[in-house]
Amino acid sequence: MSRESVVVIGGGISGLSAAWELSGGARGPGDATPRIELIEDGAVVGGSLATTQFGDRTIDLGADGFLARRPEAVNLVRELGFDDQLEAIDASGASIWLRGALDELPTGLALGIPTSPGQLKTIRGLSWRARLNAQRDEHAPVRMKVGDDATIGDIVRTKLGRELCYQFVEPMVGGIQAGRVDDLSAKSVFPALLDAARKGGSLMRAMRASGPVTPGPSAPSTNSGPTFFSLLAGVGSLPFEIARQLRGRGVVVRTGVAVTALRRTPSGNYPWEIDTYATTTPADAVVMATPVEVTARLLGAHDPALAQLARVRSAGAVMINFSVARDSVTVPASGTGILVPLGTAWTGDGSMMTTAVTFLDRKWPHLRRDDDVLLRVHVGRIDDLRWSEMSDEQLIARVSAELKVLLATIGTPSDALVQRWPNGLPQYCLGHETLVTNARTAASALGVALCGNAYDGVGIPASVGSGRRAGREALEMVQLSYR
Ligand SMILES: Cc1cc2nc3c(=O)[nH]c(=O)nc-3n(C[C@H](O)[C@H](O)[C@H](O)COP(=O)(O)OP(=O)(O)OC[C@H]3O[C@@H](n4cnc5c(N)ncnc54)[C@H](O)[C@@H]3O)c2cc1C
């Protein structure tokens, strides 16, 4: 390895992907590979990717699968030689809770947007007005002038009406990042929707013409093969495998250590010094792969555009996992789970806290057992923090009561586990793209490459792509500084 030094701060999937790229990617290290040190605050690498033992098997605590139709994550798994671990999703479709009953979602939706009025025929929980609005969009669409950007809510509400917007589309597209469609930027979260709205005619026709869509600002996609993958030992096994191979390549991987400051030392031998409580590491270039609020705190003093990153808000989410005796629970005959629109009334206090239920062992065969069913209840949205005031026991009791309403029958769970993810999901609101572009330009001028789920999309493939891009940028910075 050469004498140049790059420090990667943050050992989630973005930082690990950056270190993988820095250490040569598929080719492996060469003469020009710098010294690489990755510093992670957590006791282990992985960030939002983590596993635990539950109900006699290994389950994911955070992300449980990744889009197969975006290439970044699958390619990384293949480069690692880990592809024998890939497992294709074994179920499709989902149900939605509308007006006190479950309706199966039709096929052919584009990230929740209907692509023809006929798709809504079987949804009993939608009013005649919602159906009429869909017909109107097909035959006499509402005119809407869309500029450089608009919220997803603005577009869908104007074109398809309030009910389809909040009861139908929001649970799906908002659910991806626990956000509200009235805040989320179409340009950054759902560019195909913005393109469709810009065409000016029927939104549904335009979405129909655009074919399969994936979320995220820049989303290369393929249309064949499975839609999602997991890994046989859980998605949370991926970070450990990357870290293991990085160590084998000579990368220093440190865990349980927080970076406390980044200091500019332009007159010294290296432009940066990275402090932890006990060490200082000199660096020619830095990859910043921390959650956006940490990045804003650590780098904000170096440039106002970096301080502006503090404007990106992140939503917290809670995953409550249950193991329930198979013969004591009735779940819909097919589908990966249930979506619950925000503000849904029920027999208990306030609106339902559940935003979605996932049938984990129906999605992933490696989790299947004869005697139980694994259910995961999703709670938390950018504007619903009720969970943060509740103990684990209170959360389990509350969502158990909601499950009794959502499912026809459900016995007492034999096991339950609560996992909280405070600030896990950054919100891409209007102006996000400009904020990110300005921050990246400022960072780059300082020899820092930014990556993570706040910049290029929230999903795992986007985070892998973001990390690898930052790795390439840091390599260029190092090569330039030693010309
Ligand atoms: C509950 C939940 C469910 C999800 N489900 C899915 C899914 O099914 N599919 C999908 O594709 N995506 C999913 N996502 C999104 C995806 O998992 C994340 O966006 C992605 O893993 C983010 O990776 P990251 O490396 O950018 O950030 P993180 O995973 O947040 O990693 C950042 C790392 O920086 C470290 N750090 C923080 N401060 C410091 C410091 N001062 N010094 C050193 N290190 C520091 C943190 O400890 C952390 O490990 C989900 C996310 C959540 C929260």
Ligand as a Chemical Component Dictionary entry (heavy atoms), coordinates in Angstrom:
data_LIG
# 
_chem_comp.id                   LIG 
_chem_comp.type                 NON-POLYMER 
_chem_comp.pdbx_formal_charge   0 
_chem_comp.three_letter_code    LIG 
# 
loop_
_chem_comp_atom.comp_id 
_chem_comp_atom.atom_id 
_chem_comp_atom.alt_atom_id 
_chem_comp_atom.type_symbol 
_chem_comp_atom.charge 
_chem_comp_atom.model_Cartn_x 
_chem_comp_atom.model_Cartn_y 
_chem_comp_atom.model_Cartn_z 
_chem_comp_atom.pdbx_ordinal 
LIG C1  C1  C 0 -35.906 0.290  10.564 1  
LIG C2  C2  C 0 -35.300 0.376  9.193  2  
LIG C3  C3  C 0 -35.693 -0.525 8.218  3  
LIG C4  C4  C 0 -35.144 -0.466 6.952  4  
LIG N1  N1  N 0 -35.510 -1.375 5.999  5  
LIG C5  C5  C 0 -34.902 -1.381 4.801  6  
LIG C6  C6  C 0 -35.134 -2.436 3.875  7  
LIG O1  O1  O 0 -35.866 -3.390 4.151  8  
LIG N2  N2  N 0 -34.475 -2.373 2.675  9  
LIG C7  C7  C 0 -33.613 -1.376 2.360  10 
LIG O2  O2  O 0 -33.045 -1.374 1.256  11 
LIG N3  N3  N 0 -33.352 -0.382 3.243  12 
LIG C8  C8  C 0 -33.953 -0.370 4.445  13 
LIG N4  N4  N 0 -33.657 0.597  5.358  14 
LIG C9  C9  C 0 -32.710 1.649  4.989  15 
LIG C10 C10 C 0 -31.255 1.181  5.047  16 
LIG O3  O3  O 0 -31.106 0.114  5.948  17 
LIG C11 C11 C 0 -30.366 2.316  5.504  18 
LIG O4  O4  O 0 -30.687 3.495  4.820  19 
LIG C12 C12 C 0 -28.890 2.015  5.279  20 
LIG O5  O5  O 0 -28.543 0.802  5.929  21 
LIG C13 C13 C 0 -28.087 3.185  5.789  22 
LIG O6  O6  O 0 -26.724 2.879  5.795  23 
LIG P1  P1  P 0 -25.668 4.023  6.139  24 
LIG O7  O7  O 0 -24.339 3.367  6.201  25 
LIG O8  O8  O 0 -25.823 5.154  5.199  26 
LIG O9  O9  O 0 -26.091 4.588  7.572  27 
LIG P2  P2  P 0 -26.072 3.875  8.985  28 
LIG O10 O10 O 0 -26.468 2.463  8.857  29 
LIG O11 O11 O 0 -26.849 4.762  9.872  30 
LIG O12 O12 O 0 -24.534 3.906  9.400  31 
LIG C14 C14 C 0 -23.902 5.057  9.912  32 
LIG C15 C15 C 0 -22.871 4.596  10.907 33 
LIG O13 O13 O 0 -22.149 5.720  11.425 34 
LIG C16 C16 C 0 -21.825 5.432  12.777 35 
LIG N5  N5  N 0 -21.482 6.666  13.494 36 
LIG C17 C17 C 0 -22.316 7.632  13.949 37 
LIG N6  N6  N 0 -21.600 8.613  14.571 38 
LIG C18 C18 C 0 -20.296 8.255  14.489 39 
LIG C19 C19 C 0 -19.080 8.852  14.946 40 
LIG N7  N7  N 0 -19.062 10.039 15.587 41 
LIG N8  N8  N 0 -17.909 8.198  14.706 42 
LIG C20 C20 C 0 -17.890 7.005  14.057 43 
LIG N9  N9  N 0 -19.015 6.404  13.615 44 
LIG C21 C21 C 0 -20.212 7.019  13.815 45 
LIG C22 C22 C 0 -23.091 4.765  13.301 46 
LIG O14 O14 O 0 -22.829 4.028  14.474 47 
LIG C23 C23 C 0 -23.507 3.895  12.118 48 
LIG O15 O15 O 0 -23.003 2.587  12.208 49 
LIG C24 C24 C 0 -34.188 0.548  6.651  50 
LIG C25 C25 C 0 -33.789 1.447  7.636  51 
LIG C26 C26 C 0 -34.334 1.362  8.897  52 
LIG C27 C27 C 0 -33.877 2.329  9.953  53 
# 
loop_
_chem_comp_bond.comp_id 
_chem_comp_bond.atom_id_1 
_chem_comp_bond.atom_id_2 
_chem_comp_bond.value_order 
_chem_comp_bond.pdbx_ordinal 
LIG C1  C2  SING 1  
LIG C2  C3  SING 2  
LIG C2  C26 DOUB 3  
LIG C3  C4  DOUB 4  
LIG C4  N1  SING 5  
LIG C4  C24 SING 6  
LIG N1  C5  DOUB 7  
LIG C5  C6  SING 8  
LIG C5  C8  SING 9  
LIG C6  O1  DOUB 10 
LIG C6  N2  SING 11 
LIG N2  C7  SING 12 
LIG C7  O2  DOUB 13 
LIG C7  N3  SING 14 
LIG N3  C8  DOUB 15 
LIG C8  N4  SING 16 
LIG N4  C9  SING 17 
LIG N4  C24 SING 18 
LIG C9  C10 SING 19 
LIG C10 O3  SING 20 
LIG C10 C11 SING 21 
LIG C11 O4  SING 22 
LIG C11 C12 SING 23 
LIG C12 O5  SING 24 
LIG C12 C13 SING 25 
LIG C13 O6  SING 26 
LIG O6  P1  SING 27 
LIG P1  O7  DOUB 28 
LIG P1  O8  SING 29 
LIG P1  O9  SING 30 
LIG O9  P2  SING 31 
LIG P2  O10 DOUB 32 
LIG P2  O11 SING 33 
LIG P2  O12 SING 34 
LIG O12 C14 SING 35 
LIG C14 C15 SING 36 
LIG C15 O13 SING 37 
LIG C15 C23 SING 38 
LIG O13 C16 SING 39 
LIG C16 N5  SING 40 
LIG C16 C22 SING 41 
LIG N5  C17 SING 42 
LIG N5  C21 SING 43 
LIG C17 N6  DOUB 44 
LIG N6  C18 SING 45 
LIG C18 C19 SING 46 
LIG C18 C21 DOUB 47 
LIG C19 N7  SING 48 
LIG C19 N8  DOUB 49 
LIG N8  C20 SING 50 
LIG C20 N9  DOUB 51 
LIG N9  C21 SING 52 
LIG C22 O14 SING 53 
LIG C22 C23 SING 54 
LIG C23 O15 SING 55 
LIG C24 C25 DOUB 56 
LIG C25 C26 SING 57 
LIG C26 C27 SING 58 
# 
